């Protein structure tokens, strides 16, 4: 399994008129956690792009359990539970201390700069296999 937790501090601009975090910001935080996961794996997204590999979002969802507010410190955990081949499913949990704030998931596919679905680079496969114990 690939897993990483990103630490987020809610900025004032991320809240709405009701003082709650606006729902779309969770997807930005999911992206932050995914990018950090790739960094910690040793396969930074910026390097994937340089090698003409992209990971567009195919689908995304979120469920909100409790509100988050300005200046909250949140942990955004991302998990990839299945060895990625062409498609990747990432699952997320957003917590404030032990309180579950939101859950979500995104699906991605490796594509080339021309938009063709391709297998991930060998470096990514090798690093992921080590984490999955394959």
ZIRA-V912537 format. One line per field, one symbol per residue. ss: DSSP state (H for helix, E for strand, L for the rest). phi: phi as a letter, one per 20 degrees, with the letter a starting at -180 (. if undefined). burial: + if it has 24 or more other ideal C-beta (glycine too) atoms within 12 Angstrom, else -. Layout:
ss = ???
phi = ???
burial = ???
//
This chain:
ss = LEEEEEEEELLHHHELLLLEELLLHHHHHHHHHHHHHHHHHLLLHHHHHHLLEEEEEEEEEEEELLLLELLLEEEEEEEELLLLLLEEEEEEEEEELLEEEEEEEEEEEEEELLLLELLLLHHHHHHHHHHHLL
phi = .dbbcdecdfegfeddfendffgffffffgfgffffgfgffncggffgffemdccffebbbbcddbfdcgmfddddedcdedgfdddcdddccdcdlefeebcabcdccfcegenefcfffggfgfffgffeme
burial = -+++++-+-+---+------+++-++++++++++++++--+-+-+--+----++++---+-+----++---+-+++++++---+--++++++++++----+++++++++++--------++--+--++--+---
//
